[in-house]
């Protein structure tokens, strides 16, 4: 007997290795919605695992071969090493699941070194606001729903196209939106030319391509007009329609223009799309205002982990018209820190005070990168959160904005500072 149309994966069992990650937990949620019996594992407890348990997912903390159910399709994240005992014969990377998912709906894929999560969130938010019921797969929580992913009821799927592991090349794409092309993942790409070739292949596989200004690919350039930066946001026009955006920075105005163009391609009325965008307040960990420090300073948590992103986040904070802008930055990956330390130093120098933590290693080992640590980036070096807190307790004032930036566990520190 065939599976019901709204649950095409009924009768299928899927096991996710590294299921606590932002992307993988979203795929697990969608797999449940599609009817699959889902299990997964991760190395440590987390709120993401608790949320999956509530959906009926069988979750294991720690990795072991016996966690894998008999007959399960096994999917692993790019962070899972080859010697993980759950990477059994036949296990596939997440890119293969993305290939399947993007073939089930008409797909909008948002690509770029910077801004993918925010722009994908904008597009999903607008389509939801226009009643189109999209599915979405996002690297951060969509604030309007509190979820990273949902299958939706409509015909469209909005996804991030990730260049870090080349998984973008496995997507089945109707509309590709490319925000920027910049070398970030130095362990994956040996040169900018190699990265550009991957983006060109991604764009060539789409039926339509829209681009931010300055992106050297074949496609339609979409730009906001008459941009005015205001405290906490911007005002601009797109397709002749006035747009009010409540997230700060010129870069976000450019992101929003592409998100609106994607929504219009999916059938949203331009004026209705602009009206829906007005209620967008951002994505999780993307200029997320988490509260105030006891001094009264505003604490902002941001995922920025590349010099371009750090500089853009500091510039966005300046538009709030507060007092000083202070930054706490946790470098992510030794390889990225080694390659871009001069650019990081220049970006951080645009803050009134920069406190630099030591490197968050993720999948890398310090012994493979001798001499590489946070001190390469200038500013005030604080080897851990306790040392950073000491500096901040002395420095913070009531009208300051404190940016806490990085792709590691520094988000926890941001929330501690705001309590």
C-alpha positions in Angstrom: 0.0 0.0 0.0 1.4 3.4 -1.0 2.0 6.2 1.6 -0.5 9.0 1.9 0.3 12.1 -0.2 0.8 14.3 2.9 3.0 11.7 4.6 5.2 10.3 1.8 7.8 8.9 4.2 5.4 6.8 6.2 6.9 3.4 6.8 10.4 4.8 6.5 12.9 4.9 9.4 15.7 7.6 9.5 18.5 7.9 12.0 20.3 11.3 12.2 23.9 11.3 13.6 24.6 14.8 15.1 20.9 15.5 15.4 21.3 18.3 17.9 22.8 20.7 15.4 20.7 23.6 14.1 20.3 22.1 10.7 20.0 18.5 11.5 17.4 19.0 14.2 15.3 20.8 11.6 15.7 17.9 9.1 14.6 15.5 11.9 11.5 17.7 12.5 10.5 17.7 8.9 11.1 14.0 8.5 8.6 13.4 11.3 6.1 15.7 9.6 6.6 13.6 6.4 5.7 10.5 8.3 9.0 8.8 9.0 9.9 7.1 12.2 12.9 9.2 13.4 15.8 8.6 15.8 19.1 10.3 16.3 22.1 10.9 18.5 24.4 13.7 19.6 27.4 14.0 21.9 25.7 16.1 24.6 22.3 17.0 26.0 20.7 20.2 24.6 17.4 22.0 24.4 17.2 20.9 20.7 17.2 17.3 21.8 14.5 18.0 24.3 12.4 19.5 21.6 12.9 16.5 19.3 11.8 14.1 22.1 8.6 16.0 22.4 8.0 15.2 18.7 8.4 11.5 19.4 12.0 11.3 18.1 14.1 8.6 19.9 17.1 10.5 21.0 20.4 9.1 22.3 23.1 11.1 24.1 26.5 9.7 23.1 27.4 7.8 20.0 27.3 4.0 19.7 26.7 1.5 16.9 23.7 0.1 18.8 21.9 3.4 18.6 21.3 2.8 14.9 18.0 0.9 14.4 17.9 -2.0 12.0 16.8 -1.0 8.5 17.2 2.7 9.1 18.5 5.2 6.5 21.4 6.9 8.3 22.2 10.6 7.7 25.2 12.3 9.2 26.1 16.0 9.5 29.4 17.4 8.2 30.6 17.8 11.8 30.5 14.0 12.4 34.0 12.4 11.8 34.5 9.4 9.7 35.3 7.2 12.7 32.0 7.8 14.4 30.5 4.3 15.2 27.1 5.3 13.8 28.5 6.1 10.3 27.6 2.6 9.2 28.0 1.3 5.6 25.4 3.0 3.5 25.2 6.1 5.7 24.9 9.3 3.7 25.8 13.0 4.3 23.0 15.5 4.9 23.4 16.8 1.4 21.6 13.6 0.1 18.6 14.3 2.3 18.5 17.9 1.1 18.5 16.6 -2.4 15.4 14.5 -1.6 13.6 17.3 0.3 14.2 19.9 -2.4 12.7 17.5 -4.9 9.4 17.3 -3.1 8.5 21.0 -3.4 9.4 24.0 -5.6 12.5 25.2 -4.0 14.0 28.7 -3.3 17.6 28.4 -2.2 19.5 31.3 -0.6 23.3 31.3 -1.0 26.2 33.4 0.1 29.0 33.6 2.6 27.1 36.1 4.7 23.4 36.7 5.4 22.0 33.3 4.4 20.1 32.7 7.6 18.7 36.2 7.8 17.6 36.3 4.2 16.1 32.8 4.3 14.2 33.8 7.4 13.0 37.0 5.7 11.7 35.0 2.7 9.9 32.4 4.9 8.4 35.1 7.1 7.1 37.0 4.1 5.6 33.9 2.5 4.0 32.9 5.8 2.6 36.4 6.1 1.2 36.3 2.6 -0.6 33.0 3.4 1.5 30.8 1.1 2.3 28.3 3.9 6.0 27.6 2.8 8.2 24.9 4.1 11.6 26.2 5.4 15.0 24.9 6.5 17.0 27.6 8.3 20.2 27.6 10.3 18.7 29.8 13.0 15.3 29.9 14.6 12.6 31.9 12.7 11.5 34.2 15.5 7.9 34.4 14.2 7.5 30.7 14.7 10.3 29.7 17.1 11.4 26.9 14.7 14.4 26.2 12.5 12.3 24.1 10.1 8.8 23.2 9.1 7.3 21.4 6.1 4.4 23.8 5.7 1.2 23.3 3.7 2.1 25.1 0.5 4.0 24.2 -2.6 7.2 26.1 -1.8 10.3 25.3 0.2 12.8 27.9 1.3 16.3 26.7 2.2 19.8 27.9 2.9 22.3 26.7 0.2 25.4 25.9 2.2 28.8 26.2 0.4 30.8 25.0 3.4 30.5 21.3 2.5 29.4 21.8 -1.1 25.9 20.5 -0.2 24.4 23.4 -2.2 25.2 21.4 -5.3 22.8 18.7 -4.4 19.8 21.0 -4.1 17.1 20.8 -6.8 16.4 24.6 -7.2 13.8 26.6 -9.1 15.0 30.1 -7.8 18.6 30.7 -6.6 19.4 33.9 -4.7 23.1 34.7 -4.2 23.9 37.4 -1.7 27.7 37.4 -2.0 30.7 35.2 -2.8 33.6 35.4 -0.4 36.1 32.7 0.8 35.3 31.7 4.3 35.8 27.9 4.6 39.5 27.5 4.1 39.6 23.8 5.0 37.2 23.1 2.1 38.4 25.4 -0.6 42.0 26.0 -1.7 41.3 29.2 -3.5 38.6 31.8 -4.3 38.6 30.5 -7.9 37.6 27.0 -6.6 34.8 28.6 -4.6 33.6 30.7 -7.5 33.4 27.5 -9.7 31.1 25.9 -7.1 28.8 29.0 -7.0 28.7 29.0 -10.8 27.7 25.3 -10.9 25.0 26.0 -8.2 23.6 28.9 -10.3 23.7 26.9 -13.5 21.4 24.3 -11.9 18.6 26.8 -11.1 15.7 27.8 -13.4 16.1 31.5 -12.3 19.0 33.3 -10.6 18.7 36.6 -8.7 21.8 38.4 -7.3 22.8 41.2 -5.0 24.9 43.9 -6.6 28.5 43.0 -7.1 28.0 39.2 -7.4 29.8 38.1 -10.6 27.4 35.4 -11.8 24.9 35.2 -14.6 21.5 36.3 -13.3 19.3 39.3 -12.5 20.7 41.9 -10.1 18.2 43.0 -7.5 18.9 46.1 -5.4 17.0 48.3 -3.0 16.5 51.9 -4.1 16.5 55.1 -2.0 17.9 53.4 1.0 17.7 55.4 4.3 19.2 54.0 7.4 17.2 54.8 10.5 17.8 53.8 14.2 17.3 50.0 14.3 16.4 49.5 10.7 16.1 51.0 7.2 13.6 52.4 4.6 13.9 51.7 0.9 11.9 51.0 -2.2 11.7 47.7 -4.2 9.8 47.4 -7.4 8.5 50.9 -6.7 7.0 49.7 -3.4 8.0 51.5 -0.1 9.6 49.0 2.4 10.1 49.5 6.1 12.7 47.0 7.6 13.1 46.7 11.4 16.5 45.0 11.5 19.5 47.3 11.2 22.3 47.8 8.7 22.6 48.5 5.0 23.5 44.9 4.4 20.1 43.8 5.7 18.4 46.2 3.2 20.2 44.4 0.4 19.3 41.1 1.9 15.6 42.1 2.2 15.4 43.1 -1.5 16.4 39.6 -2.5 14.0 38.0 0.0 11.2 40.1 -1.4 12.1 39.1 -5.0 12.1 35.5 -4.0 8.7 35.9 -2.4 7.3 37.6 -5.5 8.6 34.8 -7.6 6.6 32.4 -5.4 3.4 34.3 -6.1 3.3 36.9 -3.3 1.8 40.3 -4.2 4.6 42.9 -3.9 2.7 45.3 -1.7 1.5 42.4 0.5 5.1 41.1 0.7 6.5 44.5 1.8 3.7 44.7 4.4 4.6 41.3 5.8 8.3 42.1 6.0 7.5 45.1 8.2 6.9 42.7 11.1 10.1 40.8 10.6 12.4 41.2 13.7 15.3 39.0 12.8 16.5 35.4 13.0 18.0 33.7 16.0 21.5 34.8 16.8 21.4 37.4 14.0 21.6 40.8 15.8 19.4 39.3 18.5 18.8 41.7 21.4 18.9 39.3 24.4 18.5 41.9 27.2 20.5 44.4 29.2 23.5 44.1 31.3 23.2 45.3 34.9 24.9 48.5 33.9 22.0 49.2 31.5 24.0 48.4 28.3 22.1 46.6 25.5 23.4 43.1 24.9 23.2 41.8 21.3 24.0 38.2 20.3 25.2 37.7 16.8 26.6 34.7 14.8 29.2 36.8 13.0 32.3 34.8 12.5 34.0 36.3 9.4 35.6 39.7 9.2 33.0 41.0 6.7 30.2 40.0 9.1 31.9 41.4 12.1 32.4 44.8 10.4 28.8 44.8 9.2 27.4 44.0 12.7 29.4 46.8 14.3 28.2 49.2 11.6 24.7 48.1 12.2 25.1 48.8 15.9 26.2 52.3 15.1 22.8 53.0 13.5 21.1 52.5 16.9 22.4 55.9 17.9 23.4 54.8 21.3 26.7 55.5 23.1 29.7 53.4 22.5 29.8 50.1 20.7 31.8 47.4 22.5 32.5 43.9 21.0 33.2 40.5 22.5 34.4 38.2 19.8 35.1 34.5 19.9 37.1 33.3 16.8 35.7 30.1 15.3 38.2 27.6 13.8 42.0 27.8 13.9 42.2 27.6 10.1 39.9 30.6 9.7 41.7 32.6 12.4 45.1 31.8 10.8 44.0 32.9 7.3 42.0 36.0 8.2 43.6 37.4 11.5 44.6 40.7 9.9 41.1 41.2 8.4 39.6 40.3 11.8 41.8 42.8 13.6 40.8 45.6 11.1 37.1 44.8 11.6 37.3 44.7 15.3 39.2 48.0 15.4 36.0 49.7 14.3 34.4 49.0 17.7 35.2 51.4 20.6 36.5 48.4 22.6 37.1 44.8 21.4 37.5 41.9 23.8 38.8 38.8 22.0 38.3 35.3 23.4 40.4 32.3 22.6 39.6 30.2 19.5 36.6 27.9 19.5 38.0 24.8 17.9 34.9 23.0 16.7 36.2 20.1 14.7 39.9 21.3 14.7 42.7 20.6 17.1 45.0 23.3 18.6 48.1 21.2 18.2 47.6 21.3 14.4 47.9 25.1 14.4 50.8 26.2 16.6 50.9 29.8 17.5 47.3 30.5 16.5 45.1 31.9 19.2 42.9 34.9 19.9 45.8 37.2 20.5 46.4 37.4 16.8 43.3 39.5 16.4 44.4 42.5 18.6 42.1 44.1 21.1 42.0 43.1 24.7 42.7 39.4 24.9 40.6 37.4 27.4 41.3 33.6 27.4 37.9 32.7 28.8 34.5 34.0 29.7 35.5 34.8 33.3 38.4 37.0 32.1 36.1 38.7 29.6 33.5 39.4 32.3 36.1 41.1 34.4 36.9 43.6 31.6 33.2 44.2 30.8 32.2 44.8 34.4 34.8 47.6 34.5 33.9 49.1 31.2 30.2 48.9 30.4 28.0 52.0 30.7 24.3 52.5 30.6 24.1 53.8 27.0 26.6 51.3 25.5 25.7 48.5 23.0 27.6 45.3 23.7 27.9 42.9 20.7 28.7 39.3 21.6 29.8 37.6 18.3 30.9 34.2 17.2 29.8 30.9 15.9 30.8 28.9 19.0 29.4 28.7 22.5 29.8 32.4 23.1 26.0 32.7 22.8 25.7 31.3 26.3 28.0 34.1 27.5 25.7 36.7 25.9 22.7 35.4 27.8 24.6 35.2 31.1 25.6 38.9 30.6 22.0 39.9 30.1 20.7 38.4 33.3 
